[in-house]
């Protein structure tokens, strides 16, 4: 099965429409899976600033950043993520234990910001019918790589922007996202409305993001990450930009109240808000996540909602 690329990215440069037949990405596509992506300029030279970034700029930056960095990301975190593990966060909260989605067997499930579709693969193994969506073509090529290596039925994947979902109304029973899409979207209110649109009545929408309180602290795993240095209420995006001022990476901050209000406005009911505690015995660091910080302040927020 190939990657279906849908040109839905709002105000962005995602113009190519590619729909390879299910039988036939073929040898050329399979070769592309193994071909590394040129990372281009060293991103260590980019400036980190707080400034506005609109929908189009944020979308372009996310697509290009993840295409450039997918290989490194999967190499660094692939062992933790597994090939078919559904984990919500660096704290290691697994859906197998948490069951935040409820029953998945026989359900149509949309995974948003799927990366290499590890969560979708876990869902398929439990009788669900998942579709994995990501803005990055390279991330979805890693999904294809995993499926080829396992000799398993490929996960259905779609390349598109989460804020303009290329599906009919009421297409899915469940939607989920483990740190995908939501933090990188400039208009998450629109994203929530889109998820509501493609879900059937009563369907669950569960997503995890960096806990909003973390935005007040430096993104460092050591003691320097324990002192608040910024206002929790400052919604100005975090932007990495090149020497010409073009954004190469963008993340957007919303407070807990912001998230609840945009979910309610979109027509969702908040069922639960999970703040996973750092588990005993987990010593692995992941960026700014560490045992030191995790035992003192929450690192992840998981929103469990239902469509009205």
N, C-alpha and C positions, 0 to 999 in steps of 0.2 A: 504494500500500500504506500502510495506517495504522500507528499505533503500538499494539502490544498491551501493555496495562498489567496486570501481574499482582500481586495483593495478597499478596506473600510476605515483605515486610519484617518481620523479627522484632521484636516489641515496639514497633512504630512506628505512625505514624498514616497509613500508606499503605493506605487502605481501599477506594478506588474501583477497580472492575474494569471496564475499557473494552476492548472487542475490536471495533474497526471492521473492516468487511469489506475484503478486499484491494483491491477495486475502488473502495472508497469512503470515504476520509476526506472526499472531496467538497470543495465550495467553502468550506464553513465551516472545515474543517481547513486547507486551503491558505491561507486568510486568517489563521489563527492563526499560521502559520509566519512571516508577515511582521510580526505584531504584537509590539512589544517588551514585555518583561516588566518590571513595576514593581519596581525594586530595593529599594523600601522604605527603611528606615532606613539611613543612611550607615554602612557597616561600619568606617570609620575610627574610629568612636567605641567600637568593641568592645574589651574588655580581652583581652590575650594572657596566658594563664596556663598552668602545668603542673598538671594535676589529673586525677583519674580520670574516665572517661566510658564508660558501659556500651554494650552493643550497641544498645539502642533510641535513646539520645541521639545516638550517633555516626551512626546511620543517618538519623535525622531531620535532623541538622545537614547531612549531606552532600547529601541530596536538596534541601533548601531552598537551600543555598549554591550548588549548581550550577545550580539553576533561576534564581536571581537573577543569577548571574554568567556564564552560558553565552554571552550575546551579547557581552559584553566579552572573554571568553576567545577566542572564535572570531575576533573582530575583531582582537585583538592577535596571535594566534598562527596564524591561518588560513593566511597566506602560507607560513610555515615548514612547517606540517603538510600543505599542499596539499589537494586534494580526494580524491586517491586514492594517497596516499603512505603507506607503512608504515615509519615511523621509530620506533625503540625509545626514543629519549631526546633530550634537548637537545644531546647531542654529535653527533647526526645519523647514528647507526648505522642503516642501512636494512636491512630484511629482504631486499631485492633482492640485497644484497652478502653479508650475514651468513648467510642461509639457516638460521637457527636452528630453524625449524619443519620443515625438510626439504621433501619434495615436497608441494605443496598442491593440485595439479590433481586434480579428482574427489573431494576430501575435504570432509567436513562439518566446519566450523570454527566454534567459539564464540569471539567476541571479548567480553571482559569489561571493563566500564568503557570502552565504545567511544566516548563523546563523540559527535561527528558522523560516526562510522563511517568515517573516512578509511582505516584499516587494512583494514576489511572490504571497502571498495570496491577496494582494491588486490588483495586476495585474490580477489574475484570476477573481476577482470580477468585473472587467471591460472588460471581454471578451477575455483576452489574454490566451495563452497556455504556462504557465511558467514551467521551470525546475529549481529547486533550487539546486545549487552545493556548497558543503562545504568540507573542509578537515577534519572537526571534526565530528565523529559519534555522540558524545553526543549533539552537537548543533542540528543536524538533528533529534535526538530523541525528542528534545523539539518541533520541528515542528510537529512531530507525536502527541505529548501530546496536543498541541493546537488544532489540527484537531479533535482529539478524544473528547476533551472537548466541541468543538463547534458542533460536529456531522456533520461536513461538509466533502465534498469530499477531500481526502488528496491531498496535493500538491506533485507533483512528485519530489523526492529528489534523489541526487546522491552524494556519498562520493568520492571525488577525488581531486587531486592537480590541481590548476588552470593553472599551467605551462604546463600540459600535459592533455589537455581536451579529454575525452573519447567519442568524437562525430565525425561524418563524416563531411567532408567539406560542407559548405553551409547549415548547419542544422537549423540556427536561423535567424530571421528577426532583432532581437534586442538583445543586451547584456547590462547588468547593474551591478553595484557593489557599494553599499553604505558602504564605509570603510571596504570592505572585500577583502582579499587576496593580493591586490596590495602592501600595505605597508609591508607585511610579506614575500614577494617573493624576493629572492636574484637575480633573473634574470628576471626583468620585461620586458626587451626587448623581451625575449622568450615568456613571457605571452601575450604581445601585439600581437605577431605573431600568437599565438594560437587562440586568440579571432578573429583576422582577418580571419583566416582559417575557423572557424566554422560559420562565418556570411555570409549572402548572399550579393551580390553587393548592395550598397546603404544603408546597414543596419547600425544602430547607435550603438555605444559603448560609454556609459556614465558611469563615475565612479567618486567617491569622495574619497579624502584622506585628511589627515592632511595637512594644507597649509605648503609648504616647508619652509617658513620663520620661522615657529614655532621651527624648529630644532636649531635655534640660541639662543633660550630662554629656561630657565628651565621650565619643565612641571608642573607648579604650578599655581593654580587659583588666588593667591593673588598678592601683590605688588612685591614679589620676582620673579614672572614670567614676569615682565615687563622690565628686564634688560638683554640685550644680553650678553651671556657668552661664546659662541662658534661660530666658523666660519660657516656661511651658506654654504660654499663651501666644508666643510668636509663631505665626503660621507661615512665615517666609520660607520658601523652599530652599533646600540644600542643593547647590549646583556646583558641579565641576565643569570648568570651561577651558577651551584651548586659548592660544595666544590671540586669536581673533575675536574672542568673546563668545564663541559658539558653544552651547552646552554639550558636553559629552556624557554627562550623567546627571539625573535629576531625581530627588526624592521629595515627597510632599508630606507635610505634617498636619494632622488633625487631632484635636483633643478628644477625649472620651465622649464628651458631650456633643461635639461635632459629629462623630460617627453615629451616635444614637439618633440624633436629629435627622441626618440624611437617610438613615435606614427607615425611620418611621415615615418620613416624607415620601419615600419611594413605595411604601405600602407593606413594609415588613414589620413583624412583631419580634421583639428581642426575647428570646427564650432563655439565654444564658450568656454570661461573659466569663470566660475561663482565663485565669492568670496562672499558668503552670509554674509550680515551684521547682527550684533546681533540685534534681534528684541526687540522693546520696550515692557516691561512687562514680559520678560522671565528672571526670577531670579534664575533658577535652574543651579547648577554647575554639570559638568560631567568631572571628572578627572581634566585636566588642562584647560578646557573650563569654563569660568565664565563671568558674565556681565562686570566685571572690565576689563578683557583682551579683551573680544569680541568687546567692543566699541572702542578699540584703535588699535588692530592689527587683521588681518584676521586669522581665525582658520581653515577654510576649503577651499579647491580648488576642484571644480567640472569640470572635463574635458568632453566636449561634442564633439564627433567625429563621422565621417561617413566613412564607408569602401569604398575604391575606387574600 
